[in-house]
């Protein structure tokens, strides 16, 4: 399949596991605004190999996901990973890990430019759809970061 050269904003996370679903919550917030025709927003849910085609069909990708790392809860970080090893090891648990998905994508074609926005979480809570107050307060920073990337203010790190 040929590259569309459109931007994909992909929110990853399990909506039913509290803060782990921050990527999906971010997509819901972002969908309240209008974007150019060449920008697509996708709720990627819990990941899986069905997301693989996005890594070949869009360039760039903006991925939003929770991570359990040593940063304070609610910290928003922007990474520009180029290889699977550049992705945080502790991205939250999904059906398959984001690193696994990247490693598979690399086998079949070069990766597009990827902006990874992570939100640091502390725990995964089952059967909770609301974000904790700390993570909910981080959403404006996530939205702002996405818009800065789209406007070209964050072309490179």
Secondary structure by P-SEA (a helix, b strand, c coil): cccccbbbbcccccccccccaaaaaaaaaaacccccccbbbbccccccccaaaaaacccbbbbbbcccccccccbbbbbbcccccccccccccccccaaaaaaaaaacccccbbbbbbbbbcccccccccccaaaaaaaaaaaaaaaaaaacccccc
